[in-house]
């Protein structure tokens, strides 16, 4: 996994960059055929088009440093996380300044682009090299966190298997002062980078044609909504499972630093590369385009309000609930006096709002959005559908794991919950 996924990223990049999204294979599946394919069609292309240049280092690492400084110094509310058993029930404090940092970033990016100090088209022009820098940084940060955790004696839930522990992580809450590295990596890096990749594609298209096509604008909107949601609802994240339980290893660090922004962007890259290569713009009929925009916005509404309902419910139990006027605050995002099942463990299982309709409403919405990201590009390549394909595999594993864990932990209370909310994704279907 740690070698396979970066290799897959390069393979898919070659398919996008040099073959208009067509999946390429060796001319013959012999040792020499495969060797020649890897050497000539993959490695040589990576060296030529994705070598980590100084420009790419300045772009990516410049943003990493800038983002970390914003996370450390920008103003924002302080929220307490859940009690951590590893710290004797202590609650860590999280500075949730993602929103102020996000607005500052949007403003600065416009100024830098207009003044010519940093043209946003530089991102798409150096995409392969920037991806390589991100991959290297993903391994570097993972190694640094792992080694420093060992040196400080703060390792947690170790298996004794070096490779497994490196993948899963050694530290639960790595910090530099008040900067929580895990929360910063989860919200401040992947989604803004993903958004700006799409913005770069849109600006590039505008400079070439004088207009931005509906599919490209769709991807900018889709990635803005996702990135904005992470920043405006950041105060909900300290009570999430990733922050509370997951350790900070390769799985989280590499995925956030490189995996998310440089694989979830395939729809935007495909639209741009198709136009640059063929001279034609991918367009659709008005009903098809309007239908996808409507599906995206509807799914986003469920995604946003569903996550808000769940996390604000948790925050109320945690005593950290707060009201913020971050844009957009959608109706039905907070349920007052919700219904729930109280388990023998003292945990509360929400059975109201979207969570009274299905058990995983945010995943259903996520899948609809992911599908729309592919469909807006048409059906000329599999790569725009890589995200939803990968997401289905991840969610299948995650949901199965969650169901088994909850059934084991809550017993009869979980049976009562399943009777109350019988469907997982789609009411009356599944």
Secondary structure, DSSP 8 states (H G I E B T S, - for coil): -TTHHHHHHHHHHHHHHHHTT-----SS-SHHHHHHIIIIIIIHHHHHH----HHHHHHHHHHHHHHHHHHHHS--EEEE---BGGGTTB--EEEE-HHHHHHHHHHHHHHHHHHTSS-THHHHHTHHHHHHHHHHHHHHHHHHHHHHHHHHT---S--S-HHHHHHH-S-SS-EETTEEHHHHIIIIIHHHHHHHHHHHHHHHHHHHHSS--HHHHHHHHHHHHHHHHHHHTGGGGGGSHHHHT---SHHHHHIIIIIHHHHTTHHHHHHHHHHHHHS------HHHHHHHHHHHHHHHHHHHHHHHHHHHHHHHHHT-------S---TTSS-TT--EEE-TTS-EEE-SGGGGT-S-HHHHHHHHHHHHHHHTT-SS-SGGGHHHHHHHHHHHHHHHHHHHHHHHHHTHHHHHHHHHS--SSSTTT-
